Amino acid sequence: EILDYEAELKGYKRIYTPKIKVLHHQNVATNQVYTNLVEKTLFSNKCNFESTSYFLKLMKENEGV
């Protein structure tokens, strides 16, 4: 969402094509580091909080742009 937001602000064009496939392996690296579910959940929540906080700050800085 942050990338799309910044592209929109800068007037960049985005295209969609079903020919491109993105392979995303959910939590593979995280699962290798965190075997404890509580620690993994805390880590994931911390990352989500930081990302959301950055996005909110970015949107606030660009109000009225």
mmCIF file of the N, C-alpha and C atoms, coordinates in Angstrom:
data_MODEL
# 
_entry.id   MODEL 
# 
loop_
_atom_site.group_PDB 
_atom_site.id 
_atom_site.type_symbol 
_atom_site.label_atom_id 
_atom_site.label_alt_id 
_atom_site.label_comp_id 
_atom_site.label_asym_id 
_atom_site.label_entity_id 
_atom_site.label_seq_id 
_atom_site.pdbx_PDB_ins_code 
_atom_site.Cartn_x 
_atom_site.Cartn_y 
_atom_site.Cartn_z 
_atom_site.occupancy 
_atom_site.B_iso_or_equiv 
_atom_site.pdbx_formal_charge 
_atom_site.auth_seq_id 
_atom_site.auth_comp_id 
_atom_site.auth_asym_id 
_atom_site.auth_atom_id 
_atom_site.pdbx_PDB_model_num 
ATOM 1   N N  . GLU A 1 1  ? 0.811  -1.190  0.000   1.00 0.00 ? 1  GLU A N  1 
ATOM 2   C CA . GLU A 1 1  ? 0.000  0.000   0.000   1.00 0.00 ? 1  GLU A CA 1 
ATOM 3   C C  . GLU A 1 1  ? 0.860  1.261   0.000   1.00 0.00 ? 1  GLU A C  1 
ATOM 4   N N  . ILE A 1 2  ? 1.978  1.227   0.699   1.00 0.00 ? 2  ILE A N  1 
ATOM 5   C CA . ILE A 1 2  ? 2.852  2.402   0.749   1.00 0.00 ? 2  ILE A CA 1 
ATOM 6   C C  . ILE A 1 2  ? 3.420  2.692   -0.638  1.00 0.00 ? 2  ILE A C  1 
ATOM 7   N N  . LEU A 1 3  ? 3.857  1.663   -1.330  1.00 0.00 ? 3  LEU A N  1 
ATOM 8   C CA . LEU A 1 3  ? 4.410  1.849   -2.673  1.00 0.00 ? 3  LEU A CA 1 
ATOM 9   C C  . LEU A 1 3  ? 3.358  2.433   -3.614  1.00 0.00 ? 3  LEU A C  1 
ATOM 10  N N  . ASP A 1 4  ? 2.146  1.921   -3.562  1.00 0.00 ? 4  ASP A N  1 
ATOM 11  C CA . ASP A 1 4  ? 1.071  2.432   -4.412  1.00 0.00 ? 4  ASP A CA 1 
ATOM 12  C C  . ASP A 1 4  ? 0.751  3.881   -4.060  1.00 0.00 ? 4  ASP A C  1 
ATOM 13  N N  . TYR A 1 5  ? 0.734  4.197   -2.781  1.00 0.00 ? 5  TYR A N  1 
ATOM 14  C CA . TYR A 1 5  ? 0.455  5.562   -2.323  1.00 0.00 ? 5  TYR A CA 1 
ATOM 15  C C  . TYR A 1 5  ? 1.511  6.532   -2.852  1.00 0.00 ? 5  TYR A C  1 
ATOM 16  N N  . GLU A 1 6  ? 2.779  6.159   -2.711  1.00 0.00 ? 6  GLU A N  1 
ATOM 17  C CA . GLU A 1 6  ? 3.850  7.042   -3.179  1.00 0.00 ? 6  GLU A CA 1 
ATOM 18  C C  . GLU A 1 6  ? 3.835  7.173   -4.704  1.00 0.00 ? 6  GLU A C  1 
ATOM 19  N N  . ALA A 1 7  ? 3.533  6.095   -5.405  1.00 0.00 ? 7  ALA A N  1 
ATOM 20  C CA . ALA A 1 7  ? 3.434  6.169   -6.865  1.00 0.00 ? 7  ALA A CA 1 
ATOM 21  C C  . ALA A 1 7  ? 2.313  7.117   -7.271  1.00 0.00 ? 7  ALA A C  1 
ATOM 22  N N  . GLU A 1 8  ? 1.201  7.058   -6.573  1.00 0.00 ? 8  GLU A N  1 
ATOM 23  C CA . GLU A 1 8  ? 0.072  7.954   -6.854  1.00 0.00 ? 8  GLU A CA 1 
ATOM 24  C C  . GLU A 1 8  ? 0.469  9.404   -6.612  1.00 0.00 ? 8  GLU A C  1 
ATOM 25  N N  . LEU A 1 9  ? 1.149  9.676   -5.503  1.00 0.00 ? 9  LEU A N  1 
ATOM 26  C CA . LEU A 1 9  ? 1.591  11.043  -5.195  1.00 0.00 ? 9  LEU A CA 1 
ATOM 27  C C  . LEU A 1 9  ? 2.501  11.605  -6.285  1.00 0.00 ? 9  LEU A C  1 
ATOM 28  N N  . LYS A 1 10 ? 3.364  10.754  -6.811  1.00 0.00 ? 10 LYS A N  1 
ATOM 29  C CA . LYS A 1 10 ? 4.340  11.200  -7.805  1.00 0.00 ? 10 LYS A CA 1 
ATOM 30  C C  . LYS A 1 10 ? 3.791  11.159  -9.225  1.00 0.00 ? 10 LYS A C  1 
ATOM 31  N N  . GLY A 1 11 ? 2.552  10.707  -9.366  1.00 0.00 ? 11 GLY A N  1 
ATOM 32  C CA . GLY A 1 11 ? 1.939  10.665  -10.685 1.00 0.00 ? 11 GLY A CA 1 
ATOM 33  C C  . GLY A 1 11 ? 2.424  9.526   -11.563 1.00 0.00 ? 11 GLY A C  1 
ATOM 34  N N  . TYR A 1 12 ? 3.030  8.532   -10.949 1.00 0.00 ? 12 TYR A N  1 
ATOM 35  C CA . TYR A 1 12 ? 3.507  7.389   -11.720 1.00 0.00 ? 12 TYR A CA 1 
ATOM 36  C C  . TYR A 1 12 ? 2.323  6.536   -12.165 1.00 0.00 ? 12 TYR A C  1 
ATOM 37  N N  . LYS A 1 13 ? 2.477  5.942   -13.325 1.00 0.00 ? 13 LYS A N  1 
ATOM 38  C CA . LYS A 1 13 ? 1.456  5.018   -13.811 1.00 0.00 ? 13 LYS A CA 1 
ATOM 39  C C  . LYS A 1 13 ? 1.785  3.622   -13.305 1.00 0.00 ? 13 LYS A C  1 
ATOM 40  N N  . ARG A 1 14 ? 0.750  2.915   -12.934 1.00 0.00 ? 14 ARG A N  1 
ATOM 41  C CA . ARG A 1 14 ? 0.907  1.526   -12.522 1.00 0.00 ? 14 ARG A CA 1 
ATOM 42  C C  . ARG A 1 14 ? 0.106  0.675   -13.496 1.00 0.00 ? 14 ARG A C  1 
ATOM 43  N N  . ILE A 1 15 ? 0.665  -0.464  -13.808 1.00 0.00 ? 15 ILE A N  1 
ATOM 44  C CA . ILE A 1 15 ? -0.061 -1.359  -14.704 1.00 0.00 ? 15 ILE A CA 1 
ATOM 45  C C  . ILE A 1 15 ? -0.249 -2.709  -14.021 1.00 0.00 ? 15 ILE A C  1 
ATOM 46  N N  . TYR A 1 16 ? -1.270 -3.390  -14.458 1.00 0.00 ? 16 TYR A N  1 
ATOM 47  C CA . TYR A 1 16 ? -1.525 -4.745  -13.984 1.00 0.00 ? 16 TYR A CA 1 
ATOM 48  C C  . TYR A 1 16 ? -1.502 -5.667  -15.184 1.00 0.00 ? 16 TYR A C  1 
ATOM 49  N N  . THR A 1 17 ? -0.818 -6.759  -15.040 1.00 0.00 ? 17 THR A N  1 
ATOM 50  C CA . THR A 1 17 ? -0.861 -7.779  -16.077 1.00 0.00 ? 17 THR A CA 1 
ATOM 51  C C  . THR A 1 17 ? -0.889 -9.151  -15.407 1.00 0.00 ? 17 THR A C  1 
ATOM 52  N N  . PRO A 1 18 ? -1.818 -9.979  -15.800 1.00 0.00 ? 18 PRO A N  1 
ATOM 53  C CA . PRO A 1 18 ? -1.871 -11.324 -15.224 1.00 0.00 ? 18 PRO A CA 1 
ATOM 54  C C  . PRO A 1 18 ? -0.716 -12.214 -15.695 1.00 0.00 ? 18 PRO A C  1 
ATOM 55  N N  . LYS A 1 19 ? 0.072  -11.715 -16.660 1.00 0.00 ? 19 LYS A N  1 
ATOM 56  C CA . LYS A 1 19 ? 1.208  -12.493 -17.157 1.00 0.00 ? 19 LYS A CA 1 
ATOM 57  C C  . LYS A 1 19 ? 2.331  -12.579 -16.129 1.00 0.00 ? 19 LYS A C  1 
ATOM 58  N N  . ILE A 1 20 ? 2.376  -11.602 -15.218 1.00 0.00 ? 20 ILE A N  1 
ATOM 59  C CA . ILE A 1 20 ? 3.424  -11.585 -14.195 1.00 0.00 ? 20 ILE A CA 1 
ATOM 60  C C  . ILE A 1 20 ? 2.889  -12.262 -12.940 1.00 0.00 ? 20 ILE A C  1 
ATOM 61  N N  . LYS A 1 21 ? 3.634  -13.224 -12.456 1.00 0.00 ? 21 LYS A N  1 
ATOM 62  C CA . LYS A 1 21 ? 3.244  -13.934 -11.239 1.00 0.00 ? 21 LYS A CA 1 
ATOM 63  C C  . LYS A 1 21 ? 4.293  -13.662 -10.165 1.00 0.00 ? 21 LYS A C  1 
ATOM 64  N N  . VAL A 1 22 ? 3.845  -13.283 -8.993  1.00 0.00 ? 22 VAL A N  1 
ATOM 65  C CA . VAL A 1 22 ? 4.734  -13.061 -7.858  1.00 0.00 ? 22 VAL A CA 1 
ATOM 66  C C  . VAL A 1 22 ? 4.569  -14.236 -6.910  1.00 0.00 ? 22 VAL A C  1 
ATOM 67  N N  . LEU A 1 23 ? 5.662  -14.905 -6.635  1.00 0.00 ? 23 LEU A N  1 
ATOM 68  C CA . LEU A 1 23 ? 5.624  -16.013 -5.688  1.00 0.00 ? 23 LEU A CA 1 
ATOM 69  C C  . LEU A 1 23 ? 6.000  -15.475 -4.317  1.00 0.00 ? 23 LEU A C  1 
ATOM 70  N N  . HIS A 1 24 ? 5.101  -15.606 -3.390  1.00 0.00 ? 24 HIS A N  1 
ATOM 71  C CA . HIS A 1 24 ? 5.330  -15.091 -2.038  1.00 0.00 ? 24 HIS A CA 1 
ATOM 72  C C  . HIS A 1 24 ? 5.176  -16.242 -1.059  1.00 0.00 ? 24 HIS A C  1 
ATOM 73  N N  . HIS A 1 25 ? 6.229  -16.518 -0.356  1.00 0.00 ? 25 HIS A N  1 
ATOM 74  C CA . HIS A 1 25 ? 6.211  -17.610 0.616   1.00 0.00 ? 25 HIS A CA 1 
ATOM 75  C C  . HIS A 1 25 ? 6.023  -17.017 2.008   1.00 0.00 ? 25 HIS A C  1 
ATOM 76  N N  . GLN A 1 26 ? 4.781  -16.968 2.431   1.00 0.00 ? 26 GLN A N  1 
ATOM 77  C CA . GLN A 1 26 ? 4.380  -16.333 3.691   1.00 0.00 ? 26 GLN A CA 1 
ATOM 78  C C  . GLN A 1 26 ? 5.168  -16.882 4.879   1.00 0.00 ? 26 GLN A C  1 
ATOM 79  N N  . ASN A 1 27 ? 5.837  -15.999 5.584   1.00 0.00 ? 27 ASN A N  1 
ATOM 80  C CA . ASN A 1 27 ? 6.486  -16.299 6.868   1.00 0.00 ? 27 ASN A CA 1 
ATOM 81  C C  . ASN A 1 27 ? 7.637  -17.300 6.810   1.00 0.00 ? 27 ASN A C  1 
ATOM 82  N N  . VAL A 1 28 ? 8.184  -17.600 5.654   1.00 0.00 ? 28 VAL A N  1 
ATOM 83  C CA . VAL A 1 28 ? 9.247  -18.598 5.583   1.00 0.00 ? 28 VAL A CA 1 
ATOM 84  C C  . VAL A 1 28 ? 10.455 -18.161 6.409   1.00 0.00 ? 28 VAL A C  1 
ATOM 85  N N  . ALA A 1 29 ? 10.951 -16.954 6.190   1.00 0.00 ? 29 ALA A N  1 
ATOM 86  C CA . ALA A 1 29 ? 12.118 -16.471 6.938   1.00 0.00 ? 29 ALA A CA 1 
ATOM 87  C C  . ALA A 1 29 ? 11.784 -16.289 8.413   1.00 0.00 ? 29 ALA A C  1 
ATOM 88  N N  . THR A 1 30 ? 10.609 -15.737 8.694   1.00 0.00 ? 30 THR A N  1 
ATOM 89  C CA . THR A 1 30 ? 10.199 -15.519 10.086  1.00 0.00 ? 30 THR A CA 1 
ATOM 90  C C  . THR A 1 30 ? 10.100 -16.847 10.825  1.00 0.00 ? 30 THR A C  1 
ATOM 91  N N  . ASN A 1 31 ? 9.564  -17.853 10.179  1.00 0.00 ? 31 ASN A N  1 
ATOM 92  C CA . ASN A 1 31 ? 9.438  -19.168 10.817  1.00 0.00 ? 31 ASN A CA 1 
ATOM 93  C C  . ASN A 1 31 ? 10.797 -19.794 11.114  1.00 0.00 ? 31 ASN A C  1 
ATOM 94  N N  . GLN A 1 32 ? 11.808 -19.456 10.331  1.00 0.00 ? 32 GLN A N  1 
ATOM 95  C CA . GLN A 1 32 ? 13.148 -19.977 10.590  1.00 0.00 ? 32 GLN A CA 1 
ATOM 96  C C  . GLN A 1 32 ? 13.771 -19.314 11.810  1.00 0.00 ? 32 GLN A C  1 
ATOM 97  N N  . VAL A 1 33 ? 13.416 -18.058 12.060  1.00 0.00 ? 33 VAL A N  1 
ATOM 98  C CA . VAL A 1 33 ? 13.977 -17.317 13.192  1.00 0.00 ? 33 VAL A CA 1 
ATOM 99  C C  . VAL A 1 33 ? 13.181 -17.560 14.463  1.00 0.00 ? 33 VAL A C  1 
ATOM 100 N N  . TYR A 1 34 ? 11.855 -17.552 14.352  1.00 0.00 ? 34 TYR A N  1 
ATOM 101 C CA . TYR A 1 34 ? 10.982 -17.673 15.519  1.00 0.00 ? 34 TYR A CA 1 
ATOM 102 C C  . TYR A 1 34 ? 10.236 -19.001 15.488  1.00 0.00 ? 34 TYR A C  1 
ATOM 103 N N  . THR A 1 35 ? 10.584 -19.872 16.415  1.00 0.00 ? 35 THR A N  1 
ATOM 104 C CA . THR A 1 35 ? 9.862  -21.138 16.527  1.00 0.00 ? 35 THR A CA 1 
ATOM 105 C C  . THR A 1 35 ? 8.760  -21.045 17.578  1.00 0.00 ? 35 THR A C  1 
ATOM 106 N N  . ASN A 1 36 ? 8.875  -20.076 18.470  1.00 0.00 ? 36 ASN A N  1 
ATOM 107 C CA . ASN A 1 36 ? 7.871  -19.864 19.507  1.00 0.00 ? 36 ASN A CA 1 
ATOM 108 C C  . ASN A 1 36 ? 6.763  -18.977 18.947  1.00 0.00 ? 36 ASN A C  1 
ATOM 109 N N  . LEU A 1 37 ? 5.520  -19.452 19.014  1.00 0.00 ? 37 LEU A N  1 
ATOM 110 C CA . LEU A 1 37 ? 4.391  -18.731 18.427  1.00 0.00 ? 37 LEU A CA 1 
ATOM 111 C C  . LEU A 1 37 ? 4.197  -17.355 19.057  1.00 0.00 ? 37 LEU A C  1 
ATOM 112 N N  . VAL A 1 38 ? 4.391  -17.242 20.362  1.00 0.00 ? 38 VAL A N  1 
ATOM 113 C CA . VAL A 1 38 ? 4.211  -15.945 21.033  1.00 0.00 ? 38 VAL A CA 1 
ATOM 114 C C  . VAL A 1 38 ? 5.259  -14.952 20.544  1.00 0.00 ? 38 VAL A C  1 
ATOM 115 N N  . GLU A 1 39 ? 6.518  -15.380 20.477  1.00 0.00 ? 39 GLU A N  1 
ATOM 116 C CA . GLU A 1 39 ? 7.586  -14.493 19.998  1.00 0.00 ? 39 GLU A CA 1 
ATOM 117 C C  . GLU A 1 39 ? 7.344  -14.084 18.540  1.00 0.00 ? 39 GLU A C  1 
ATOM 118 N N  . LYS A 1 40 ? 6.912  -15.035 17.730  1.00 0.00 ? 40 LYS A N  1 
ATOM 119 C CA . LYS A 1 40 ? 6.624  -14.742 16.325  1.00 0.00 ? 40 LYS A CA 1 
ATOM 120 C C  . LYS A 1 40 ? 5.485  -13.734 16.207  1.00 0.00 ? 40 LYS A C  1 
ATOM 121 N N  . THR A 1 41 ? 4.451  -13.908 17.013  1.00 0.00 ? 41 THR A N  1 
ATOM 122 C CA . THR A 1 41 ? 3.311  -12.990 16.987  1.00 0.00 ? 41 THR A CA 1 
ATOM 123 C C  . THR A 1 41 ? 3.728  -11.600 17.433  1.00 0.00 ? 41 THR A C  1 
ATOM 124 N N  . LEU A 1 42 ? 4.537  -11.509 18.485  1.00 0.00 ? 42 LEU A N  1 
ATOM 125 C CA . LEU A 1 42 ? 5.025  -10.209 18.952  1.00 0.00 ? 42 LEU A CA 1 
ATOM 126 C C  . LEU A 1 42 ? 5.858  -9.526  17.869  1.00 0.00 ? 42 LEU A C  1 
ATOM 127 N N  . PHE A 1 43 ? 6.725  -10.282 17.220  1.00 0.00 ? 43 PHE A N  1 
ATOM 128 C CA . PHE A 1 43 ? 7.546  -9.735  16.143  1.00 0.00 ? 43 PHE A CA 1 
ATOM 129 C C  . PHE A 1 43 ? 6.671  -9.230  14.994  1.00 0.00 ? 43 PHE A C  1 
ATOM 130 N N  . SER A 1 44 ? 5.713  -10.037 14.580  1.00 0.00 ? 44 SER A N  1 
ATOM 131 C CA . SER A 1 44 ? 4.822  -9.650  13.477  1.00 0.00 ? 44 SER A CA 1 
ATOM 132 C C  . SER A 1 44 ? 4.019  -8.405  13.824  1.00 0.00 ? 44 SER A C  1 
ATOM 133 N N  . ASN A 1 45 ? 3.501  -8.357  15.038  1.00 0.00 ? 45 ASN A N  1 
ATOM 134 C CA . ASN A 1 45 ? 2.725  -7.186  15.459  1.00 0.00 ? 45 ASN A CA 1 
ATOM 135 C C  . ASN A 1 45 ? 3.592  -5.936  15.517  1.00 0.00 ? 45 ASN A C  1 
ATOM 136 N N  . LYS A 1 46 ? 4.833  -6.075  15.980  1.00 0.00 ? 46 LYS A N  1 
ATOM 137 C CA . LYS A 1 46 ? 5.762  -4.941  16.027  1.00 0.00 ? 46 LYS A CA 1 
ATOM 138 C C  . LYS A 1 46 ? 6.022  -4.420  14.610  1.00 0.00 ? 46 LYS A C  1 
ATOM 139 N N  . CYS A 1 47 ? 6.255  -5.327  13.673  1.00 0.00 ? 47 CYS A N  1 
ATOM 140 C CA . CYS A 1 47 ? 6.504  -4.926  12.283  1.00 0.00 ? 47 CYS A CA 1 
ATOM 141 C C  . CYS A 1 47 ? 5.278  -4.252  11.680  1.00 0.00 ? 47 CYS A C  1 
ATOM 142 N N  . ASN A 1 48 ? 4.108  -4.798  11.925  1.00 0.00 ? 48 ASN A N  1 
ATOM 143 C CA . ASN A 1 48 ? 2.871  -4.195  11.415  1.00 0.00 ? 48 ASN A CA 1 
ATOM 144 C C  . ASN A 1 48 ? 2.647  -2.815  12.009  1.00 0.00 ? 48 ASN A C  1 
ATOM 145 N N  . PHE A 1 49 ? 2.922  -2.664  13.303  1.00 0.00 ? 49 PHE A N  1 
ATOM 146 C CA . PHE A 1 49 ? 2.767  -1.369  13.968  1.00 0.00 ? 49 PHE A CA 1 
ATOM 147 C C  . PHE A 1 49 ? 3.712  -0.338  13.356  1.00 0.00 ? 49 PHE A C  1 
ATOM 148 N N  . GLU A 1 50 ? 4.976  -0.723  13.164  1.00 0.00 ? 50 GLU A N  1 
ATOM 149 C CA . GLU A 1 50 ? 5.960  0.202   12.599  1.00 0.00 ? 50 GLU A CA 1 
ATOM 150 C C  . GLU A 1 50 ? 5.585  0.605   11.174  1.00 0.00 ? 50 GLU A C  1 
ATOM 151 N N  . SER A 1 51 ? 5.143  -0.341  10.391  1.00 0.00 ? 51 SER A N  1 
ATOM 152 C CA . SER A 1 51 ? 4.750  -0.058  9.012   1.00 0.00 ? 51 SER A CA 1 
ATOM 153 C C  . SER A 1 51 ? 3.536  0.863   8.962   1.00 0.00 ? 51 SER A C  1 
ATOM 154 N N  . THR A 1 52 ? 2.545  0.568   9.780   1.00 0.00 ? 52 THR A N  1 
ATOM 155 C CA . THR A 1 52 ? 1.341  1.399   9.821   1.00 0.00 ? 52 THR A CA 1 
ATOM 156 C C  . THR A 1 52 ? 1.663  2.798   10.317  1.00 0.00 ? 52 THR A C  1 
ATOM 157 N N  . SER A 1 53 ? 2.518  2.900   11.329  1.00 0.00 ? 53 SER A N  1 
ATOM 158 C CA . SER A 1 53 ? 2.914  4.211   11.859  1.00 0.00 ? 53 SER A CA 1 
ATOM 159 C C  . SER A 1 53 ? 3.611  5.034   10.788  1.00 0.00 ? 53 SER A C  1 
ATOM 160 N N  . TYR A 1 54 ? 4.502  4.397   10.020  1.00 0.00 ? 54 TYR A N  1 
ATOM 161 C CA . TYR A 1 54 ? 5.198  5.097   8.946   1.00 0.00 ? 54 TYR A CA 1 
ATOM 162 C C  . TYR A 1 54 ? 4.206  5.573   7.887   1.00 0.00 ? 54 TYR A C  1 
ATOM 163 N N  . PHE A 1 55 ? 3.267  4.718   7.523   1.00 0.00 ? 55 PHE A N  1 
ATOM 164 C CA . PHE A 1 55 ? 2.288  5.060   6.492   1.00 0.00 ? 55 PHE A CA 1 
ATOM 165 C C  . PHE A 1 55 ? 1.424  6.229   6.949   1.00 0.00 ? 55 PHE A C  1 
ATOM 166 N N  . LEU A 1 56 ? 0.984  6.216   8.193   1.00 0.00 ? 56 LEU A N  1 
ATOM 167 C CA . LEU A 1 56 ? 0.183  7.324   8.722   1.00 0.00 ? 56 LEU A CA 1 
ATOM 168 C C  . LEU A 1 56 ? 0.981  8.626   8.724   1.00 0.00 ? 56 LEU A C  1 
ATOM 169 N N  . LYS A 1 57 ? 2.259  8.548   9.115   1.00 0.00 ? 57 LYS A N  1 
ATOM 170 C CA . LYS A 1 57 ? 3.131  9.730   9.113   1.00 0.00 ? 57 LYS A CA 1 
ATOM 171 C C  . LYS A 1 57 ? 3.293  10.261  7.688   1.00 0.00 ? 57 LYS A C  1 
ATOM 172 N N  . LEU A 1 58 ? 3.506  9.369   6.750   1.00 0.00 ? 58 LEU A N  1 
ATOM 173 C CA . LEU A 1 58 ? 3.664  9.749   5.349   1.00 0.00 ? 58 LEU A CA 1 
ATOM 174 C C  . LEU A 1 58 ? 2.408  10.439  4.825   1.00 0.00 ? 58 LEU A C  1 
ATOM 175 N N  . MET A 1 59 ? 1.247  9.891   5.136   1.00 0.00 ? 59 MET A N  1 
ATOM 176 C CA . MET A 1 59 ? -0.007 10.492  4.674   1.00 0.00 ? 59 MET A CA 1 
ATOM 177 C C  . MET A 1 59 ? -0.225 11.854  5.325   1.00 0.00 ? 59 MET A C  1 
ATOM 178 N N  . LYS A 1 60 ? 0.119  11.983  6.599   1.00 0.00 ? 60 LYS A N  1 
ATOM 179 C CA . LYS A 1 60 ? -0.045 13.264  7.295   1.00 0.00 ? 60 LYS A CA 1 
ATOM 180 C C  . LYS A 1 60 ? 0.867  14.327  6.681   1.00 0.00 ? 60 LYS A C  1 
ATOM 181 N N  . GLU A 1 61 ? 2.105  13.940  6.356   1.00 0.00 ? 61 GLU A N  1 
ATOM 182 C CA . GLU A 1 61 ? 3.056  14.873  5.740   1.00 0.00 ? 61 GLU A CA 1 
ATOM 183 C C  . GLU A 1 61 ? 2.581  15.339  4.367   1.00 0.00 ? 61 GLU A C  1 
ATOM 184 N N  . ASN A 1 62 ? 1.771  14.539  3.704   1.00 0.00 ? 62 ASN A N  1 
ATOM 185 C CA . ASN A 1 62 ? 1.333  14.856  2.347   1.00 0.00 ? 62 ASN A CA 1 
ATOM 186 C C  . ASN A 1 62 ? -0.101 15.343  2.270   1.00 0.00 ? 62 ASN A C  1 
ATOM 187 N N  . GLU A 1 63 ? -0.689 15.681  3.404   1.00 0.00 ? 63 GLU A N  1 
ATOM 188 C CA . GLU A 1 63 ? -2.044 16.227  3.384   1.00 0.00 ? 63 GLU A CA 1 
ATOM 189 C C  . GLU A 1 63 ? -2.057 17.502  2.553   1.00 0.00 ? 63 GLU A C  1 
ATOM 190 N N  . GLY A 1 64 ? -3.001 17.609  1.669   1.00 0.00 ? 64 GLY A N  1 
ATOM 191 C CA . GLY A 1 64 ? -3.132 18.807  0.851   1.00 0.00 ? 64 GLY A CA 1 
ATOM 192 C C  . GLY A 1 64 ? -2.216 18.860  -0.351  1.00 0.00 ? 64 GLY A C  1 
ATOM 193 N N  . VAL A 1 65 ? -1.438 17.817  -0.558  1.00 0.00 ? 65 VAL A N  1 
ATOM 194 C CA . VAL A 1 65 ? -0.520 17.800  -1.713  1.00 0.00 ? 65 VAL A CA 1 
ATOM 195 C C  . VAL A 1 65 ? -1.264 17.329  -2.932  1.00 0.00 ? 65 VAL A C  1 
# 
